[in-house]
Amino acid sequence: MADTVPPNANSVSSSSLDEEKAKHTITEHVDAATSSPFDIPPLSLAEQTERINALAAEHGVNQRRLMLKADLCIVPAICLLYLLAFLDRVNISNANVYGMASDLNLVGNQYNIALTIFFVPYILSEVPSNYFLKKFKPHVWLSICMVLFGAVTIAQGFVKNFGGLVTCRFFLGMFEAGMFPGCFYLLAMWYRREEAQKRYSFFFSSTCLAGAFSGLIAAGIWNLDGKRGLEGWRWIFIIEGAITVFCSLIMYFCISDFPEDAVFLKDNERAFIKAKLALDVGESSHEVKLDVKGVLRVFHDWKVWLAGLMYFFLIVPAYGYAYFAATIVKSLNYSPLQTQFHSVPPWVAAFGFSMTFAIISDKFRHRCAFVIFSCLVAIAGFIMLLANKTNTQVRYGGLFLISSGLYTAMPLLVCWTNMNFAGHHRRAVGTGWQVGFGNIGGIIATFSFMAKDSPFYTKGLSIGLGFTTLCIITVGIYLMGIKMENRAKRAGRHDERWAALTDDQKRVAGDLRPSFFYNY
């Protein structure tokens, strides 16, 4: 396709052109990009910025106001949604501090089994849930799942034995499966790669806020012990589940759909966003139906498998911390009420650390080094707890490093890999698979911290240390792999295979286009 701007140019200068000619040249590129979405030439950041500004002028859009409107309509709702989902998932840790295991007569590793059973339907339902998210629209599917897992959380407050607890945890996992990959998938379809990390990290930091709120709510519920004949730990489930059900009714009207369907956008704004995103990752192919063959086709790519493996290595220590942080804090000889309060500050620190790194990462348009550094911070925390078994302050400080490192690395990693997929098909399947496969690590995490290992939990901390180290290794492999693919695309080694594809195959190829270069 003819292109008046050299594909490898670092910038576009209009000094040699009059204003009308420059505008005409830019418009030609915009038209070419939107009319032939799978043949877009590679563009530098300066070129993309120039074209986006031209698009904004053409569609009569104020970019800053539109971005603010999109942020307000998308991010707060899904943050609240996932905060409540994660809260309902990990509040069992706070309930256990208040004596749930003894009241239900749990013996041996039954508590760990109750944690593990959550992940069976959760893992299996990730990809199917993203399929239904696209089919039924996000505001419908996510709000339905939300009311269901809220109801299950309430039911968890009335269980009488191990069997009832396991049943509730199973259905909780099934109904929560779509929350995390679904929200990440939704975010990915709204923002360009250099815009995404702050939104991803703010969304993901809902887990940090949920961990903090869980401790505060549990501390407040301490005075409800015995009210209406119910133990305090039961009120944790009942109250937090009721809040979720109530919020789900509101979320039906607040959760945004994909840009193609979002009701808060005007026609000119919708056209601008679609064209702007096409300049970054190509045509989204929202209208193309995703079938079984399309799903299987995505799994032909090694990057999909490695993305799941990297996330898996982080999930093990992250869930180990989420489920057992309160238990570890209690092992520092705090009372049950003090334990709930002391479990809050590490989560707050993780939120601040994560958002700071997200802003810097977006500024430098770089992910890899920040992922590795965050993992090293977590490793330092694990070493502090393993090496020091006497100083309470040192051990408590180690929890700050573990939570901050892990819950900063995870959104960075997911954003990096997810935004390196392009198009609805590859992002829906790739994100669902990454989160689904990664959460197999949750099963390992639930058996890492056993009651018999109290108070030092050497085995669980060692497992967390080892898996965080493995994540760094796989990140290095992923980095080398995408650099090799970028070089191959620039050298034209993919051109022959690309030319052999049909137009339908090109339309859903996404990041496999020779003109798409992976970020790192």
Secondary structure, DSSP 4 states (H G I P E B T S, - for coil): ---SS-TT-S----TTS-HHHHHHHHHHHHHHHHHSGGGPPP--HHHHHHHHHHHHHHHT--HHHHHHHHHHHHHHHHHHHHHHHHHHHHHHHHHHHTTHHHHTT--TTHHHHHHHHTHHHHHHTHHHHHHHHHHH-HHHHHHHHHHHHHHHHHHHTT--SHHHHHHHHHHHHHHHTTHHHHHHHHHHTTS-HHHHHHHHHHHHTHHHHHHHHHHHHHHHHGGGTTGGG--HHHHHHHHHHHHHHHHHHHHHHHS---TTT-TTS-HHHHHHHHHHHHHHH----TTS---HHHHHHHTTSHHHHHHHHHHHHHHHHHHHHHHHHHHHHHTTT--HHHHHHHTHHHHHHHHHHHHHHHHHHHHHT--HHHHHHHHHHHHHHHHHHHH-SS-HHHHHHHHHHHHHHHHHHHHHHHHHHHHTS-SHHHHHHHHHHHHHHHTHHHHHHHTTS-GGGTTT-HHHHHHHHHHHHHHHHHHHHHHHHHHHHHHHHHTTTTHHHHHTS-HHHHHT-GGGSTT-----
